[in-house]
Amino acid sequence: MTPIAPLLAMAMAMAVPPVARADEAAPSSTSTRFALSGELRLAREFQQPAATGAWAEAQARWPGRLAAPRHRSSAQVQLRADARRALDAQTGLGLHLDAQTALQRTDGDARIATPGRVNELYAHLDLADWQLAAGRRIVAWDVGQAFRPNDVVQREERRPLLPTTPQGRAVLQAEQVDADSATSLVAVEPQREAAERALALRHFRRLGALDAHLHADWRQDRHTGLGAALAWVASDAVALHASTRWQPHQARHQTLAGLSWTGGPDLTLLAEAWHDGMAASRAAQRNLYLRASLKSGAWEPSIDLLWQPRDGGRSLGAGLRWSGDRWRVDAAWRRLGGPQATAMRQGPLRQSGAIAATLAF
């Protein structure tokens, strides 16, 4: 388990003076500011194992040798701390921490697991329009919702059942930002022994209603990737986006195109199609994703569909969120379907669901 308490103490140590209230005098240019927030989440996850397909056949042939999906309960605490020391009007030194710990119990298992991890812990130096950062940080790029070809640093899992904070990567980052552009250079340390160090570069520029992104990355094995992305707000209701990444050494590309339509403040429709030349199976290379959400007061129901036309595999999901002042309740369900021989139906899971109550503090 990650020792979270000492890390939190490091962030709090930078906050010698207390946080100024709104009715007090403004802090001086050399003051220290500290902010602490967090949330408590209680969750129950449901998983139904597949009765047919390659995994089910292997389970029948070798009973008990393959771990089957099981339900799970958890209680999780997540803390976020920010401390910043202003050195002058345009320069400051800061520390950011995002850490979590949990109690988890899987049905049929008498043990209670206590996993913990640090999602982010990095120091940053602000120099006018430059920021230098070092440590574990979430650096998520690209414009897609269900798929992001140019998310080469974070490689965040898309479409989780419940909203989660990913664990950042160990990085050194230099970023220059002005009113209409931003340039970032990131050195990424490997997370596993077999992984390779990498450099990633992104340049962003706003051109009226059009946002343009250019990407490049270099790996330790001298392989490179080149990418570009566009996001265009065509009207008050319609927005278009596209992204592509080309890897010359493998002559493969990952390309996405999407459209979103907003019907007033309440209804949102999203459609995305993409080709993933790096997918593990041929069936997963071509994908179509549709999502609809409706906000009505504190309630927000949604439905989504991921379809792989090469073999007919599909993932159908539904969600419901209720949001209050400090409480939020999320419920989600997903089922994998399609013809018997589809790639989606060969794994251990047929359908899954989750419900969680989150208290912010």
Disulfide bonds with the S-S distance in Angstrom:
none
